[in-house]
Amino acid sequence: MLRVAVVGSGPSGCYTAQSLVQQDPDVVVDVLDRLPCPYGLVRYGVAPDHEKIKSLQNNLRTVLEHDRVRFLGGVQVGPGGVPAARLRELYHAVVYCVGAATDRHLGIPGEDLPGSWSATEFVSWYSAHPDAVDDGFVRDARSAVVIGVGNVAVDVTRMLARGTAELSPTDMPQEALTALAASRVTDISMVGRRGPSQARFTTKELRELGTLPDTEVTVDPAELEMDPAYTDPSGLPAPQRRNVEVLRGWAESPAQDARHHIRLRFFLRPVEILADAGRVGAVRFERTAPDGRGGVAGTGRYEDIEAQLVLRSVGYRGVPLEGLPFDTATGTVPNLAGRVLREGLVAPGEYVAGWIKRGPTGVIGTNRPCAKETVTSLLEDAAVLVQKELPEDPLTALRAEGIEPVEWSGWQSIERAEAELGASLGRGVVKLPDWESLMIAAHDNVP
């Protein structure tokens, strides 16, 4: 029997576990997660108003309820938890599916001013991630600047413009709902340093901005026309061409009265976040222009956009894992088809899948073939790996070392508690937002 640990219970971890049990009838899998809750970014990264995408949890649930898969939540791997070397002693193979845990930085003056946040910190707050902090994101803010033109930037822009009626049916934590309901943010600028044909958002996400109640979306035609591919979009791939069509419609639509104003801006590069009374007061941008090689160059002309809230959405980055090699240039673990490489040589029994393997690229579904490739490598190595004698059931060993994982029944208790909390508030399911409430719920195992 091949015993495998999968570290991370998001899509890449679940797809890895699924591929393992589908391809090998003799493999058993423990899916470990630092959090007491499964599903990773599907639970803590997908916007609460995107119920169709969040329903992917049902597919991941099927994997974690498989009779040869065991969920072990609340298990830290690395500092303060189970060392990577110890994990290798307990399992024939370990697959790390830990994602890209931090944000890229702008590297500009004022980036750390109060009121300047990564978009991920904002998302974690309204998604009830237990590590999130409520530091008054929208308090006292009238205008916001979102730096970036990808889907996460669209998400946070949309959430800033949503009303209570639209957010109340979601699983958003009550504190975030109350804060957003009281928000006075009415002007939101979403800003990209390049042109509309190079924006990373998908058309479906983009169009949603135009369907928000009491919200006007505007685009400056002059900024759009700076992009040669906007003027003649015939050579663009279909997704970018559709984006251009949506933007053209907004550029040509007449002004309207609305509570929220969303402005999509292009060819502006942030160079400094300006302070006002010790907090964010504005963002200074340099006008850019196409350089003829697919990039942009500065023009030496500047524009300040007022903001009391700045959300930086310029990409994710992997972080080093104690006990594993790490490529600082790519933010990934060096690997060959998922096999971890140490100084260029394959490290027996160590594997990676997902963003920590390939970098933060693709959509949720991209993790499926990525996981399958890694599992293929692992199963090719299985005849050698299974020869290693393991001490005992890893769960018994972990408990003997003072680690008490949250098993699947504990997660089901959390689900019940969140349903009860929602009912008490006159809402649907409402997420528990902090470690204490999650752990109390997890250990209340009475159905």
QUISUL-V259096 format. One record per backbone hydrogen bond with DSSP energy under -1.0 kcal/mol. CO is the residue of the C=O (numbers start at 1). NH is the residue of the N-H. If there is no record, write none. Layout:
CO | NH
CO | NH
//
This chain:
2 | 28
3 | 92
3 | 93
4 | 30
5 | 95
6 | 32
7 | 97
9 | 39
10 | 14
11 | 15
12 | 16
13 | 17
14 | 18
15 | 19
16 | 20
17 | 21
18 | 22
19 | 23
20 | 24
24 | 27
26 | 2
28 | 4
29 | 70
30 | 6
31 | 72
32 | 8
33 | 75
35 | 74
39 | 42
40 | 44
41 | 45
41 | 46
47 | 50
50 | 54
51 | 55
53 | 56
54 | 57
55 | 58
56 | 60
57 | 61
58 | 62
59 | 63
60 | 64
61 | 65
63 | 66
66 | 69
68 | 29
70 | 31
72 | 33
73 | 406
76 | 82
78 | 81
82 | 78
83 | 87
84 | 88
85 | 89
86 | 90
87 | 91
93 | 5
94 | 351
95 | 7
96 | 353
102 | 317
108 | 111
109 | 273
110 | 113
113 | 116
114 | 280
115 | 310
117 | 312
118 | 122
119 | 123
120 | 124
121 | 125
122 | 126
123 | 127
124 | 129
125 | 128
129 | 132
138 | 141
142 | 186
142 | 187
143 | 308
143 | 309
144 | 189
145 | 311
146 | 191
147 | 313
149 | 200
149 | 201
150 | 154
151 | 155
152 | 156
153 | 157
154 | 158
155 | 159
156 | 160
157 | 161
158 | 162
163 | 167
164 | 168
167 | 170
171 | 431
173 | 177
174 | 178
175 | 179
176 | 180
177 | 181
178 | 182
186 | 261
187 | 144
188 | 263
189 | 146
190 | 265
191 | 148
192 | 268
194 | 267
195 | 198
202 | 206
203 | 207
204 | 208
206 | 209
207 | 210
208 | 211
212 | 215
214 | 260
216 | 262
218 | 264
220 | 224
221 | 225
224 | 227
227 | 230
227 | 231
228 | 232
233 | 236
237 | 241
238 | 242
239 | 243
240 | 244
241 | 245
242 | 246
243 | 247
244 | 248
245 | 249
246 | 250
247 | 251
248 | 252
260 | 216
261 | 188
262 | 218
263 | 190
265 | 192
267 | 288
269 | 286
272 | 284
274 | 281
274 | 282
276 | 279
279 | 276
281 | 307
282 | 274
283 | 305
284 | 271
284 | 272
285 | 303
286 | 269
287 | 299
289 | 297
295 | 291
297 | 289
301 | 287
303 | 285
305 | 283
309 | 145
310 | 117
311 | 147
312 | 119
315 | 104
317 | 102
321 | 324
327 | 331
327 | 332
332 | 327
334 | 341
336 | 339
338 | 352
339 | 336
340 | 347
342 | 345
345 | 342
347 | 350
349 | 94
350 | 340
351 | 96
354 | 357
354 | 358
355 | 359
356 | 333
359 | 361
363 | 366
364 | 367
365 | 368
366 | 370
367 | 371
368 | 372
369 | 373
370 | 374
371 | 375
372 | 376
373 | 377
374 | 378
375 | 379
376 | 380
377 | 381
381 | 384
381 | 385
382 | 386
384 | 387
385 | 388
393 | 397
394 | 398
395 | 399
396 | 400
397 | 401
398 | 403
399 | 402
406 | 73
407 | 411
408 | 412
409 | 413
410 | 414
411 | 415
412 | 416
413 | 417
414 | 418
415 | 419
416 | 420
417 | 421
418 | 422
418 | 430
419 | 423
420 | 424
421 | 425
422 | 427
423 | 426
434 | 438
435 | 439
436 | 440
437 | 441
438 | 442
439 | 443
441 | 444
443 | 445
//
